[in-house]
């Protein structure tokens, strides 16, 4: 599942429920909305291409 921290705006993916942001330790998190998920996946795909791991 993809989550967004409402405090620091960090977007991250984890298996299962998450209660604390891994960056700022805030407990103000929400499951990513569809547009947030799409932006996250697009960014991950761009990272993958830039690092050459898509081959």
MIDOSE-1310 file (N, C-alpha, C; in nm, 2 decimals, decimal comma, always signed):
residues 55
xxxx	+0,08/-0,12/+0,00/+0,00/+0,00/+0,00/+0,09/+0,12/+0,00; +0,04/+0,23/-0,06/+0,12/+0,35/-0,07/+0,05/+0,45/+0,03; +0,14/+0,52/+0,11/+0,10/+0,61/+0,21/+0,16/+0,75/+0,18; +0,10/+0,85/+0,24/+0,15/+0,99/+0,23/+0,15/+1,05/+0,37
xxxx	+0,26/+1,11/+0,41/+0,27/+1,17/+0,54/+0,21/+1,31/+0,53; +0,11/+1,35/+0,61/+0,05/+1,48/+0,61/+0,14/+1,59/+0,67; +0,25/+1,54/+0,74/+0,34/+1,64/+0,80/+0,45/+1,68/+0,71; +0,52/+1,58/+0,65/+0,64/+1,61/+0,57/+0,62/+1,58/+0,42
xxxx	+0,50/+1,53/+0,38/+0,46/+1,50/+0,24/+0,54/+1,38/+0,18; +0,61/+1,30/+0,26/+0,68/+1,19/+0,21/+0,58/+1,08/+0,16; +0,61/+1,03/+0,05/+0,52/+0,92/-0,01/+0,61/+0,80/-0,01; +0,55/+0,69/+0,04/+0,62/+0,56/+0,05/+0,53/+0,44/+0,04
xxxx	+0,59/+0,33/+0,01/+0,51/+0,21/+0,00/+0,56/+0,11/+0,10; +0,46/+0,04/+0,16/+0,49/-0,06/+0,27/+0,38/-0,17/+0,26; +0,41/-0,28/+0,30/+0,31/-0,39/+0,31/+0,25/-0,38/+0,45; +0,12/-0,39/+0,45/+0,04/-0,38/+0,58/+0,02/-0,24/+0,63
xxxx	-0,04/-0,23/+0,74/-0,07/-0,10/+0,80/+0,05/-0,03/+0,85; +0,06/+0,10/+0,83/+0,17/+0,18/+0,88/+0,11/+0,29/+0,97; +0,17/+0,31/+1,09/+0,12/+0,42/+1,18/+0,22/+0,53/+1,20; +0,34/+0,52/+1,15/+0,44/+0,63/+1,17/+0,52/+0,65/+1,04
xxxx	+0,54/+0,78/+1,01/+0,62/+0,81/+0,89/+0,77/+0,77/+0,92; +0,83/+0,70/+0,82/+0,97/+0,66/+0,84/+1,07/+0,77/+0,83; +1,03/+0,89/+0,79/+1,12/+1,00/+0,77/+1,11/+1,10/+0,89; +0,98/+1,14/+0,93/+0,97/+1,24/+1,03/+0,90/+1,19/+1,16
xxxx	+0,86/+1,06/+1,16/+0,80/+1,00/+1,28/+0,66/+1,05/+1,31; +0,60/+1,13/+1,22/+0,47/+1,18/+1,24/+0,37/+1,06/+1,23; +0,26/+1,08/+1,30/+0,15/+0,98/+1,29/+0,04/+1,02/+1,20; +0,06/+1,14/+1,14/-0,05/+1,19/+1,05/-0,02/+1,14/+0,91
xxxx	-0,08/+1,02/+0,88/-0,06/+0,96/+0,75/-0,20/+0,93/+0,69; -0,20/+0,92/+0,56/-0,32/+0,87/+0,49/-0,28/+0,78/+0,37; -0,37/+0,69/+0,34/-0,35/+0,61/+0,22/-0,35/+0,70/+0,10; -0,26/+0,68/+0,01/-0,25/+0,77/-0,11/-0,38/+0,76/-0,19
xxxx	-0,41/+0,88/-0,24/-0,53/+0,89/-0,33/-0,48/+0,83/-0,47; -0,58/+0,81/-0,55/-0,54/+0,76/-0,69/-0,44/+0,85/-0,76; -0,46/+0,98/-0,76/-0,36/+1,07/-0,83/-0,22/+1,06/-0,76; -0,22/+1,05/-0,63/-0,09/+1,04/-0,55/-0,03/+0,90/-0,59
xxxx	-0,10/+0,80/-0,60/-0,05/+0,67/-0,63/+0,01/+0,67/-0,77; -0,06/+0,73/-0,87/-0,01/+0,74/-1,00/+0,12/+0,82/-1,01; +0,13/+0,93/-0,94/+0,25/+1,01/-0,94/+0,36/+0,94/-0,87; +0,34/+0,86/-0,77/+0,44/+0,78/-0,70/+0,49/+0,68/-0,80
xxxx	+0,40/+0,60/-0,86/+0,45/+0,50/-0,96/+0,52/+0,56/-1,08; +0,48/+0,67/-1,13/+0,55/+0,74/-1,24/+0,69/+0,77/-1,20; +0,70/+0,83/-1,08/+0,84/+0,87/-1,02/+0,93/+0,74/-1,01; +0,87/+0,64/-0,96/+0,95/+0,51/-0,94/+0,99/+0,46/-1,08
xxxx	+0,91/+0,47/-1,18/+0,94/+0,42/-1,31/+1,05/+0,51/-1,37; +1,05/+0,64/-1,35/+1,15/+0,73/-1,40/+1,28/+0,70/-1,33; +1,28/+0,67/-1,20/+1,40/+0,63/-1,12/+1,46/+0,51/-1,18; +1,38/+0,41/-1,21/+1,42/+0,28/-1,26/+1,49/+0,30/-1,40
xxxx	+1,43/+0,38/-1,48/+1,49/+0,41/-1,62/+1,62/+0,48/-1,61; +1,62/+0,58/-1,52/+1,75/+0,66/-1,50/+1,86/+0,58/-1,45; +1,83/+0,48/-1,37/+1,94/+0,40/-1,31/+1,97/+0,28/-1,40; +1,90/+0,26/-1,51/+1,93/+0,15/-1,60/+1,88/+0,01/-1,56
xxx	+1,79/+0,01/-1,46/+1,74/-0,12/-1,40/+1,62/-0,17/-1,48; +1,58/-0,10/-1,58/+1,46/-0,14/-1,66/+1,50/-0,24/-1,77; +1,63/-0,28/-1,78/+1,67/-0,36/-1,89/+1,68/-0,51/-1,85
